[in-house]
Amino acid sequence: MLGAFAELVRAGGGGPVGDLGCGPGRVTAYLHGLGVDAFGVDLSDGMVAEARRTYPELRFEQGSMTALDMADGTLAGVVAWYSTVHTPPALLPKVFQEFHRVLAPGGQLLIAFKAGDLLRHLDHAYGHDLSLDVHWLSPDRVAELLGDAGLAVDARLVREPHEGERTSQGPQAYLLAHRPATDG
């Protein structure tokens, strides 16, 4: 899906791509390796510091998906790779409106998330004690919310856990969407 997304961005003329909720920067670096002008944004100062340390040649910034520090229509693409799973569903309309706002007309979106209808609270993950909610949502609901924000869904993929993944990970969903060339 990341490869298809990168091809779509390049076919549309290229331009900056925001990996929003980039965590330690692995997806940002992968996109860069695919020839995409990618940069990362994460809410966590610690994640931004780790991304900068690991990938010093790439740009990483601290920021929130609910209020991005970017001008309207400046991105050729947005990737939200499992970054919205920690966002309460009531905030997703605001997040998706921000995605729409920062995407240029024709800009591409790729979102990955856990498919289902579940809220799981984690007290320990990623090798650390923490307090974190993980929201699983149906692909139909996420597609509806993207549509409400003015984004058009082009493709959906739902997959079961791969061999070696815990079955408790459940199905994973990926939606490719774009901001139409003309809104309205």
SVG drawing of the C-alpha trace seen along z (x, -y; Angstrom):
<svg xmlns="http://www.w3.org/2000/svg" viewBox="-20 -29 42 47">
<polyline fill="none" stroke="black" stroke-width="0.4" points="0.0,0.0 2.9,-2.4 4.3,-1.6 1.0,-2.3 0.6,-5.5 4.1,-6.7 3.3,-5.9 0.1,-8.0 2.0,-10.9 4.7,-10.8 2.1,-10.4 0.4,-13.5 3.6,-15.6 5.1,-14.9 5.5,-17.4 5.8,-17.1 4.2,-14.2 3.4,-14.4 3.8,-11.2 1.4,-12.3 1.8,-10.5 5.2,-9.3 6.4,-7.8 10.1,-6.8 10.2,-7.7 10.4,-4.2 7.5,-4.9 8.9,-8.4 12.3,-6.9 10.6,-4.1 8.7,-6.7 11.9,-8.7 13.5,-5.5 10.6,-5.2 11.5,-8.7 8.9,-10.7 9.7,-14.0 8.5,-12.8 8.7,-14.4 7.3,-13.4 5.1,-15.0 4.4,-13.4 2.7,-14.6 5.4,-13.1 8.6,-15.0 10.3,-11.7 9.3,-10.1 10.4,-13.2 13.8,-13.0 14.1,-9.3 13.2,-9.9 15.7,-12.7 18.4,-10.6 17.8,-7.6 17.2,-9.5 19.1,-12.7 18.8,-13.4 15.0,-13.7 12.8,-16.4 10.7,-15.6 8.5,-18.1 6.4,-18.0 2.7,-18.7 -0.8,-17.5 -3.0,-16.0 -5.9,-18.1 -4.1,-21.5 -1.3,-21.0 1.1,-23.9 0.9,-23.9 -0.6,-26.2 -3.8,-25.1 -3.3,-22.9 0.5,-22.4 0.8,-18.6 0.9,-16.2 0.1,-13.4 -0.7,-12.4 0.1,-9.1 -1.5,-8.2 0.1,-4.8 -1.7,-3.4 -1.4,-6.9 -5.2,-7.5 -5.7,-4.3 -5.0,-6.2 -7.3,-9.1 -10.8,-8.9 -13.3,-8.4 -15.1,-11.6 -12.0,-13.5 -11.6,-11.8 -13.8,-14.3 -11.5,-17.1 -8.4,-15.1 -9.8,-14.2 -10.8,-17.8 -7.2,-18.8 -6.0,-16.2 -8.3,-17.7 -7.2,-21.2 -3.5,-20.5 -3.8,-18.4 -3.5,-20.1 -6.4,-19.4 -5.7,-16.0 -3.5,-15.1 -3.3,-11.5 -4.1,-10.0 -3.2,-6.6 -4.5,-5.6 -3.8,-2.3 -5.7,-1.2 -7.1,1.8 -10.4,3.0 -13.2,3.9 -15.3,2.4 -13.2,2.5 -11.5,0.3 -8.5,1.9 -6.6,0.2 -2.9,1.0 -0.9,0.6 2.3,2.1 3.4,2.0 6.5,1.3 8.6,2.4 7.3,-0.3 4.7,-0.8 2.1,-3.3 -1.6,-4.1 -2.8,-4.0 -6.2,-3.3 -6.3,-1.6 -9.5,-2.1 -10.5,0.4 -12.9,-0.9 -14.8,0.5 -13.5,-0.4 -17.0,-1.5 -17.1,-4.0 -13.6,-5.4 -14.6,-5.8 -17.8,-7.6 -15.8,-10.0 -13.3,-10.6 -16.2,-11.4 -17.7,-13.7 -14.4,-15.6 -14.4,-16.0 -12.0,-13.1 -12.9,-10.5 -12.0,-6.9 -10.4,-5.1 -9.4,-1.7 -9.7,0.5 -7.7,3.4 -8.5,5.5 -6.2,8.3 -6.0,10.9 -2.9,11.2 0.1,12.6 1.9,15.7 4.0,14.8 1.7,12.0 -0.5,12.5 -4.1,13.3 -5.1,10.8 -3.9,8.1 -7.0,8.8 -7.8,7.6 -5.8,4.6 -7.4,2.0 -5.9,-0.3 -7.7,-3.1 -6.4,-5.1 -8.2,-8.3 -7.7,-11.7 -8.8,-15.3 -10.9,-16.0 -9.5,-18.6 -12.6,-20.7 -14.3,-20.6 -18.0,-20.7"/>
</svg>
